[in-house]
């Protein structure tokens, strides 16, 4: 966005330098008022105040006919509709802009943006780019022009000594606020942009708040110890994660993808989780009986998959809790970005063997559907021959 602002202001200054002689005329005064509206509109746009930006750009279009600012105001109005998730209005405004100003310097970008919006309901062909790859996003996208339409970008780093996020956030170290530039590059090239963001694996949080760590049961030693993942049953952790996603949702990307929602059966044995479960079911629980399956192992007592009732109480409750938290994240942010899509990674076993998948990952596909997730990325497991099966 900084590059856009510098380029845009340079363009406007060049336009006005050629007409500065008229600055004392009535027309010049009108242009000056329009310029003030345009600058304020840009500030509102960059701050995410899209309603205010839209009002200012519309005022320029309606109040200053013939002004050299009109083409910029209409272009920025289309950008504002797009950023606010108002796709039909953005498409209509882009069509008007291209018809009214066919020789605009924004023509190529407008064509790309219009193409992206018109094709957003079609099949998604995505590529992945990492900020840590050492290659620029522009160079990475170039070979895929007109071959793919979406780029997935991790907006975080868990590298030891350099963990944090690449967007402005109040609850995490900001490595750099690079996301606006990546969005601008992707959209200018005609790509939708999906940001990959974790929900449990945040090294910066577990290092600065050891009390937020999840706990894992070691069956061989019979002990529980902390691990480098977050405890999503801790209210403080849930609020921190929610704030991070609120911060991320302010950016005009096209979607958010969560890749680490699963809970292994040996994970999740924190005081917070155990306390919540025991208060709800009015029964005590210990990790050894659940992880090793020592409860309900006789033929008469064993339930599904050789597990007892308490096992499924525990697993089912965790699954509902996780999908409920995911739905809360979506519900909280959808009103501000109704067109933004949400995606979740699912291990293939959740689809191919639902009961076993629930037992091993605490993910129930029916619970995920209740969260109204827009798309799923199916993570496959290598076969014995080393070939990854295609589902």
C-alpha positions in Angstrom: 0.0 0.0 0.0 2.9 2.3 0.7 4.1 1.8 -2.9 0.6 2.5 -4.2 0.3 5.7 -2.1 3.7 7.0 -3.4 2.8 6.2 -7.0 -0.7 7.7 -6.7 0.4 10.9 -5.0 3.1 11.3 -7.7 0.5 11.0 -10.4 -1.9 13.5 -8.8 0.9 16.0 -8.3 1.9 15.7 -11.9 -1.7 16.3 -12.9 -2.0 19.3 -10.7 1.3 20.9 -11.6 0.1 21.1 -15.2 -3.0 23.0 -14.0 -1.6 25.0 -11.1 -2.2 28.3 -13.0 -5.9 27.9 -12.4 -5.6 27.6 -8.7 -7.2 31.0 -8.0 -10.2 30.3 -10.2 -13.5 28.9 -9.1 -12.8 25.7 -11.0 -9.4 25.5 -9.3 -11.0 26.0 -5.9 -13.4 23.1 -6.7 -10.5 20.9 -7.7 -8.7 21.8 -4.5 -11.8 20.7 -2.5 -12.0 17.6 -4.5 -8.3 16.9 -3.8 -8.9 17.3 -0.1 -11.8 14.7 -0.3 -9.6 12.4 -2.3 -6.7 12.5 0.2 -9.1 11.9 3.1 -10.7 9.1 1.1 -7.3 7.4 0.7 -6.6 7.8 4.4 -9.9 6.2 5.2 -9.3 3.4 2.7 -5.9 2.6 4.1 -7.3 2.6 7.7 -10.0 0.1 6.7 -12.8 2.6 7.1 -14.4 1.6 3.9 -17.8 3.2 4.4 -16.2 6.6 4.9 -13.9 6.1 2.0 -16.8 5.1 -0.2 -18.7 8.2 0.8 -15.8 10.5 -0.1 -15.1 9.0 -3.5 -18.8 9.1 -4.4 -19.0 12.7 -3.4 -16.1 13.5 -5.8 -17.9 11.7 -8.6 -21.2 13.5 -8.0 -19.9 17.0 -7.1 -17.0 17.7 -9.4 -18.0 16.8 -13.0 -15.1 17.3 -15.5 -12.5 17.2 -12.8 -9.3 15.4 -13.5 -9.8 13.6 -10.2 -12.8 11.6 -11.5 -10.9 8.7 -12.9 -8.9 8.3 -9.7 -12.0 8.6 -7.6 -13.9 5.9 -9.6 -10.9 3.6 -9.6 -10.5 4.0 -5.8 -14.2 3.5 -5.4 -14.0 0.1 -7.1 -11.0 -0.8 -5.0 -13.0 0.1 -1.8 -15.9 -2.0 -2.8 -13.5 -4.9 -3.4 -11.7 -4.4 -0.1 -15.1 -4.3 1.7 -16.1 -7.6 0.2 -18.9 -6.0 -1.9 -18.2 -8.0 -5.0 -21.3 -7.1 -7.2 -20.7 -3.4 -6.6 -17.0 -3.7 -7.3 -17.6 -5.5 -10.6 -20.1 -2.9 -11.7 -17.8 0.0 -10.8 -14.8 -1.7 -12.6 -16.9 -2.1 -15.7 -17.9 1.5 -15.6 -14.3 2.6 -15.0 -12.9 0.6 -17.9 -15.7 2.0 -20.2 -15.2 5.6 -19.1 -11.4 5.6 -18.9 -10.1 3.0 -21.4 -6.6 4.6 -21.5 -6.1 4.9 -17.7 -2.8 3.9 -16.3 -4.8 1.6 -14.0 -6.3 -0.2 -17.0 -4.3 -3.4 -16.8 -4.7 -3.7 -13.0 -8.5 -3.0 -13.4 -8.8 -5.8 -16.0 -7.0 -8.2 -13.6 -9.1 -7.2 -10.7 -12.3 -7.6 -12.7 -11.2 -11.0 -14.0 -10.5 -12.2 -10.4 -13.9 -11.1 -9.2 -15.8 -12.6 -12.1 -14.0 -15.9 -11.7 -14.1 -16.1 -7.9 -17.0 -18.6 -8.0 -15.1 -20.9 -10.4 -12.7 -23.7 -9.7 -9.8 -22.7 -7.5 -6.3 -23.5 -8.7 -3.9 -22.5 -5.9 -0.1 -22.2 -5.5 1.8 -21.7 -2.3 4.4 -19.1 -1.6 6.4 -18.7 1.6 7.9 -15.3 2.8 10.9 -17.3 3.9 11.6 -18.8 0.5 14.1 -16.1 -0.5 12.1 -15.4 -3.7 9.9 -12.4 -4.2 6.1 -13.0 -4.6 6.2 -11.2 -7.9 8.8 -13.6 -9.3 6.9 -16.6 -7.8 3.6 -15.7 -9.5 5.0 -14.9 -12.9 5.2 -18.5 -14.3 1.6 -19.1 -13.1 -0.1 -16.2 -14.8 -3.4 -17.4 -16.3 -2.6 -21.0 -15.1 -3.6 -20.5 -11.4 -6.0 -18.1 -9.7 -5.1 -18.3 -6.0 -2.0 -18.0 -3.9 -1.8 -19.3 -0.3 0.7 -17.3 1.8 1.7 -18.2 5.4 1.6 -14.9 7.3 3.6 -16.2 10.3 6.9 -17.7 11.1 7.7 -20.3 13.7 11.4 -20.3 13.0 13.4 -20.3 16.4 14.6 -16.8 17.1 12.4 -15.3 14.4 8.9 -16.2 15.2 6.0 -13.8 14.7 3.6 -12.5 12.1 3.8 -10.4 8.9 0.8 -8.1 9.7 0.0 -5.6 12.4 -1.2 -7.5 15.4 -1.5 -6.6 19.1 -0.9 -10.1 20.4 2.2 -11.2 18.5 5.6 -10.0 17.5 5.3 -8.2 14.2 8.2 -9.2 12.0 7.1 -6.8 9.3 3.8 -5.4 8.0 4.2 -7.0 4.6 0.7 -8.3 4.1 -0.6 -5.1 2.4 2.1 -5.3 -0.2 1.5 -9.0 -0.9 -2.2 -8.4 -1.3 -1.5 -5.6 -3.7 0.9 -7.7 -5.8 -1.4 -10.7 -5.8 -4.5 -8.7 -6.8 -2.7 -6.7 -9.4 -1.6 -10.0 -11.0 -5.1 -11.4 -11.0 -4.7 -13.8 -8.0 -6.9 -14.3 -5.0 -4.9 -14.5 -1.8 -5.5 -16.9 1.0 -3.6 -16.3 4.2 -2.5 -19.4 6.2 -2.5 -18.8 9.9 -2.1 -21.3 12.8 -4.5 -21.7 15.7 -2.3 -23.8 18.0 1.3 -23.7 16.8 2.6 -20.2 17.7 6.1 -20.4 19.1 6.2 -16.8 20.1 3.2 -17.3 22.4 4.3 -20.6 24.0 7.8 -19.1 24.7 6.5 -15.8 26.2 3.7 -17.6 28.1 4.7 -21.1 29.2 1.5 -21.4 31.2 -0.4 -21.4 27.8 1.3 -24.6 26.6 -0.7 -27.7 25.8 0.2 -30.9 27.8 0.9 -34.3 26.3 0.6 -37.7 28.0 3.6 -40.0 27.6 2.3 -43.5 27.9 5.7 -45.2 28.3 6.6 -43.0 31.2 3.1 -42.4 32.5 3.7 -38.7 32.8 2.2 -35.5 31.4 4.5 -32.8 30.1 4.1 -29.4 28.2 4.6 -29.2 24.5 5.1 -26.4 22.0 1.4 -26.0 21.1 -1.3 -23.8 22.6 -4.0 -24.9 25.0 -7.2 -24.0 23.2 -9.2 -24.8 26.4 -7.5 -21.9 28.3 -9.7 -18.8 28.1 -6.7 -16.5 27.9 -5.4 -18.4 24.9 -8.7 -18.3 23.1 -8.9 -14.5 23.6 -5.4 -14.1 22.3 -6.1 -16.2 19.2 -9.4 -14.4 18.6 -7.6 -11.0 18.8 -5.0 -12.2 16.3 -7.7 -13.2 13.8 -9.6 -10.0 14.4 -6.4 -8.1 13.5 -5.8 -10.3 10.4 -9.4 -10.0 9.2 -9.0 -6.2 8.8 -6.8 -6.8 5.7 -8.5 -7.1 2.3 -7.4 -10.7 1.5 -9.8 -13.2 0.1 -9.6 -16.0 2.7 -8.0 -17.5 5.8 -6.8 -21.1 6.0 -6.2 -22.9 9.3 -3.9 -25.9 9.1 -3.4 -27.1 12.7 -6.8 -27.7 14.3 -6.3 -31.4 15.1 -5.8 -32.7 18.6 -4.0 -36.1 19.0 -5.4 -38.4 21.6 -2.3 -38.0 23.7 -2.6 -34.2 23.6 -4.9 -31.8 25.4 -4.3 -33.0 29.0 -4.1 -29.5 30.6 -5.7 -28.5 33.9 -8.1 -26.2 31.9 -9.3 -29.0 29.6 -9.7 -31.6 32.4 -11.5 -29.1 34.7 -14.0 -28.1 32.0 -14.7 -31.8 31.1 -15.1 -32.9 34.7 -17.4 -30.0 35.6 -19.6 -30.8 32.5 -19.8 -34.6 32.9 -19.5 -34.8 36.7 -16.9 -37.5 36.4 -13.2 -37.7 36.9 -10.9 -38.6 34.1 -7.2 -39.5 33.8 -5.1 -39.7 30.6 -3.8 -43.2 31.1 -7.2 -44.8 30.9 -8.1 -42.8 27.8 -4.8 -43.0 25.9 -4.1 -46.6 26.6 -7.7 -47.7 26.4 -7.7 -49.4 29.8 -11.3 -48.6 30.3 -13.9 -50.7 28.5 -11.5 -53.3 27.0 -13.6 -56.3 27.9 -15.9 -57.6 25.2 -19.0 -56.8 27.3 -17.8 -53.3 28.2 -16.1 -52.3 25.0 -17.8 -49.8 22.7 -17.1 -48.6 19.2 -13.6 -49.4 18.0 -13.0 -51.2 21.3 -13.3 -48.0 23.4 -15.5 -47.3 26.4 -18.1 -44.6 26.9 -15.8 -42.2 28.7 -13.4 -42.2 25.8 -16.2 -41.1 23.4 -17.5 -38.5 25.9 -14.0 -37.0 26.0 -13.3 -37.1 22.3 -16.8 -35.9 21.3 -16.6 -33.0 23.8 -13.3 -31.9 22.4 -14.5 -32.1 18.8 -17.5 -29.9 19.6 -15.4 -27.5 21.5 -12.9 -27.1 18.7 -15.6 -26.7 16.0 -17.4 -24.3 18.2 -14.3 -22.1 18.7 -13.8 -22.2 14.9 -17.4 -21.1 14.3 -16.9 -18.3 16.9 -13.9 -16.9 14.9 -15.9 -17.0 11.7 -19.1 -15.5 13.2 -17.1 -12.7 14.8 -15.4 -11.7 11.6 -17.9 -12.4 8.8 -20.0 -9.2 9.3 -17.0 -7.1 8.5 -15.8 -9.4 5.6 -18.9 -11.4 4.3 -17.2 -12.5 1.1 -14.0 -13.7 2.8 -13.7 -17.5 2.8 -12.6 -19.8 5.6 -10.7 -23.0 5.1 -9.5 -25.8 7.4 -7.0 -28.7 6.8 -8.5 -32.1 7.4 -6.5 -35.4 7.6 -7.8 -37.8 5.0 -8.7 -40.4 7.7 -11.5 -38.0 8.8 -13.2 -38.7 5.5 -12.1 -42.3 4.7 -12.6 -43.7 8.3 -14.7 -41.1 10.2 -14.8 -43.0 13.5 -11.1 -43.7 13.6 -10.4 -40.2 12.4 -12.4 -38.8 15.3 -10.5 -40.9 17.8 -7.1 -39.9 16.4 -7.6 -36.2 15.6 -10.7 -35.1 17.6 -12.2 -33.9 14.3 -15.7 -34.9 13.3 -16.7 -33.8 9.8 -20.3 -33.2 10.9 -19.0 -30.8 13.6 -16.9 -29.1 11.0 -19.9 -28.6 8.7 -21.8 -26.9 11.5 -18.9 -24.3 11.6 -19.9 -23.3 8.1 -16.4 -23.7 6.7 -16.1 -22.7 3.1 -13.4 -25.2 1.9 -11.3 -28.0 3.1 -7.7 -29.0 2.3 -7.4 -32.7 2.6 -4.0 -33.8 3.9 -3.1 -37.2 2.5 -0.7 -39.7 4.1 2.0 -41.6 2.2 1.3 -45.2 1.4 3.8 -48.0 2.1 5.3 -47.6 -1.3 6.0 -43.9 -0.6 3.5 -42.7 -3.1 1.0 -40.1 -1.8 -2.5 -41.2 -2.7 -4.8 -38.8 -4.6 -8.3 -38.5 -3.2 
